[in-house]
């Protein structure tokens, strides 16, 4: 048995399919099937129940999977720490980004870092802040952007930006010509919100409760551009970050919200109780330095 046996076993378990695991690993299905059979022979147990329709883990397979994941994580950390010890300026960083932020400044910083560390690669994964936090704790992401406040018992962080949220209306709306709108004036409106993985929903709902009502949600989406199209089609209204509302190509208008005003604060987070790779530590240091130097680090 070697580490590849366990890594292949983990992938087959993840996809519940020899074929999909083989495609993901860029190897043939007979090769991965043989590796799993060899692992079963070494351990003296069957790891999967095989049928024509699907494969599922046996009781022994579930026990071994938990230990295999621990071993694989330790192996990866060992390689990372050896690279750090040798002073190799290389590595890979997995970064979680919410798809409802204007990432222009973030990408500008990322480009500057790449120029300085060309051998460090990136994987950018879009998701809501709640899912980003879950994925960091599950060691599926190294760092991410989330909405403050975050879970300080789980994450370290530094401030990224503060931004006003605005109500976005179609031209046919009765309040379209207004410069400001009290939040309570929207209590009868149909809201288009983001899905459950987005902390922005909690922020909007909390502000509406403060104004004396719960928003009537008629639709949800994970894409701000879809929300813009729905607003332009008179399906409802939404409350969006100011920078995102400026990106909408549709004929809509973003208006300041008052009593209460609504804003959000974003931060870059990373796990407290985990070894950080050389690449991740350098990126965090570089990014924090750039944000301190950049007078436009907040978007009002």
N, C-alpha and C positions, 0 to 999 in steps of 0.2 A: 504494500500500500504506500502511495505517496500523496502529496498534497493535491495533486490533480484529481485523484479519485474522489476526494472529498469535495473539491470545487465542482466537478461535474455532477456529483450527487446533489449538491445544493441547487444547481441550475435546473436539473430535472424536477426537483421538488418545487421550485419556484414556478415553473411553467406547467407542471403536471403533464408534461409531454416530452418524449425523447426527441421527436422531430423538431419542436420549437427550441428546445435547449441546444440541440446540435446546430441549428441555424444561428442562434445567438452567439455560440462559441466558435463559429466558422469551422466546424469539423463535420464529418459524415455521421449519419445516424448509426451505422454499424459500429463505428469506433466508440461512440458514447455508450451504446448498449453493451459492448464488450467490457468497457471500463467498469460499468455498474455491476455486471456479472462477476468480474474479478473482485470487486469490493465485497459483494455478498459472500463470495467464497472465502475471502480472507476473514470476514467477521463471523461466518457460520450462521447467518440469518438472511431471510428475505426482506428487502427494504421496501418493495412495492408490491401491491396487489395489481396484477395486470389483467385487463379485460379488453375486449374489442373496442369499446367506446372510450375508456379512460384508464388512467393509472392513479392509484392512491397510495399513500404511505401506510405501511403496516405499523403496528404498535412499536415494534423494534425500530422501524424507520424513523418514527417521530422522535424517539429517544436519541438516536444517533444523529439526526438532523440538528438538534439543539447543540450537541457537542461539536459537530462539524462546523457550525457557524462560529462558535467560540474559537476553535482552532484556526479557522481561516482568517478571522479578524486578527488573531495574535500573529499569524504569519505575515499579514499585510503590514501590521504595525512594525514588525521586526525589519522588514525591507525598508520601510520609511525611515526608521531610526538609523539604520545603517547608511542610507543615503545622506542623512543629516550629518552623521559622524564624519563622513568622507568629504563633507562640504560641497556636495554636488548641487548646483543651482538649477535643479529641475524638479518636476513634480506635476501633480494634477489636482485641480481644485474644483469641487462640485458646489455650485452656488445656486441658491433658490431665490427666484425673483417673482414678486407679485405682478401679474399682467395688467394691473390698473395703476401703474405709476409711469410717469414720463422718465424713461431711463437714459435720456441723452447725456446728462452729467455723469451718470454711473458708467456708461460705455466710454466716455471720454477718459475717465480715470483708468478704466480697464485697459484702454489702448496705450496709455502712458506706461502702465505697469508692464505690458507685453513688450514694449520697446526696451525696457530695462532688463527684463527676464524672459528672453525669447524662447527658452526651453521649458517654460512652465505652461501647461495647457489648461483649458477651462471646459467645464460642462455647465451650461446654463439651463436651469429647469424652471419653467413658469408654473406657479401654483398660488393658491391663496395662502395668507399668512399662517392660518391654523395648520394647514397641511405642511408648510415649510418647517414649522416648529416640530411637528411630529416626525418629519423625515430627518431632521438634524439629530433628534434624540435616538432615532433608529439607526443612526450612522449611515444613512443614505445620502446625506448632504454634509458638507464640511461647514459651510456658513450660509447665511440667508438674510433677507430683508423682511422685517416684520413690523407690525404696528405696536407702538408703545401704549400702555405699559406691557412688558413681557414678563415671563416667569423668571424672576431674578434668582430663584433657587436652582434653576436649570441652566440659565444662559448668562454669559457675559455679553456686553454690547457697548456700542458707542452711537451717538446721535447722527442721523443722516440728514433729515430735512423735516421741516414743519410746513404744512400746506393747508390752505383754506379749502373747504368743500362748498360747492355751489349747486343750487337747484337748476336743472336743465329742462327747458320747456320747448314745445313746438311753437311755430308762429301763430297758430290758431288759438293758443291758450289765452284766457282772459287776463292773466297776469303778465303777459309777454312784454309789455311796455314798461313794466316796473323796474326800478333800479335796485330795490331791496324788497325782500319778502319775509314776513314773520313766519316762523316755522308752523305756528298754529293755523295759519291760513291754508296749509296743505293737508289738513286732516281728512278732507273728503276726496283727496286725489288717489289715483291708482299708481302705485309705485312699481318701478322696474328695478330690481335689486340684483346683487351678485349672489352666487350660490353659497352654501353653508360653510365652505372652506375659507371664506373671506371675513376677516375681522371688521372690515369696513361696514358690513351689515350691522354688527353689534353697536358700532359707533353711531350709525344713523338711527337705529331703533332706540338707543338710549337717549339721544337728543329729542326724538319725537315723544318719548315718554315724559321727558322733562317739560315738553310743551303741552302735555295733557292728552295725548292720543297715541295709538299704535298704528303704524303705517299699514295701509291695505295693499298687500303685495299681489300683483296680478301675474308677474312673470319674473324668472331669474335667469341669469346667464353668467358665464365665466369670462365673457369677452366684452370689453367696453365699446368696441366698434359696433357690435350687434345691438347693444343697448341704445347707442346713438341712432341707429336705423329704426328701432322700435319707437323711440321718442318722436322722430321725424314723421313716422306713420300714424301719429296720434294714438298710440296704444297706451301711453301713460307718461309719467315724468320720472326723473331719477335725481339723485344727489351724487355728484362725482367730484373727484379732486380737480382743482382749478386747472392744473397743467394738462390733465387728460381731456377736460371739456374743450380746451383750445385745439386739440388734435382732431376733434370730430369734423368730418367733412360735410355733414348734413346741415340743413338750414334750421338750426336750433340756437337757443340763447342760454347762456349761463348767468345766473343772477345771484347776488349776495344773499345769504340767509342770516336773519337776525332773531334774537330772543327765542332760543339761544343761537349764537353763531356756532358753526360746526367746523372743526378742523381735525387733522390727524397728524401724528408725528411718527416718522419712520426711523428705524434703527437697523444697524447691521449686527447680527447676533452670531454667537458660536457657543458650543457646549462647554460648561465649566469643568466637568469631570472626564476629560478625554485628552489624550496626547494630540497636539496639533503638529502637523507636518511642517517642515521647513517652508514649503511653498505657501501654505495657509498663513503662517505667522508673518512671512514677508509681505504677503498681500494685505493683511490686516494693518500692518504698520504703515505701509505705503499709502493705503486708502485713507487712514485716519489723518496722516500728515497732509495729504492733498485736501481733505475736507477742511482742515484747520486753516490752510492757506487760502482756500477759495472763498471769497466774500459772498458768492452766490450759492452757498450750500443750503439755503432754505428758499422755498418757492412760495411766495405769498400771492 
